[in-house]
């Protein structure tokens, strides 16, 4: 086994994970399109580049852009399912998922 395989095989824990911060760019665009919401990124690659955080504000910018596309129960389900599937692939055996209702209730969701 090489080091990458060893790390992949190790059980992992993710602590204090805000579900809205787990958006993959493709899913963010898919849900934005489904809900007819414009996001401040031209394409999936631009979202990927935005995930290269420089400071708290650069993280919050993409966090709130992603959270802003979540409107319906299906959206939250799709986001959570995608995250949990990644957990399975990465051998995450424990996760502490946080949900920020105020992020959504402030928008009427």
Secondary structure, 3 states (H helix, E strand, C coil): CCHHHHHHHCCEEEEEEEHHHHCCHHHHHHHHHHCCCCCCCCCHHHHHHHCCCCCHHHHHHHHHHHHCCCCCHHHHHHHHHHHHHHHHHCCEEEEEEECCHHHHHCCCC
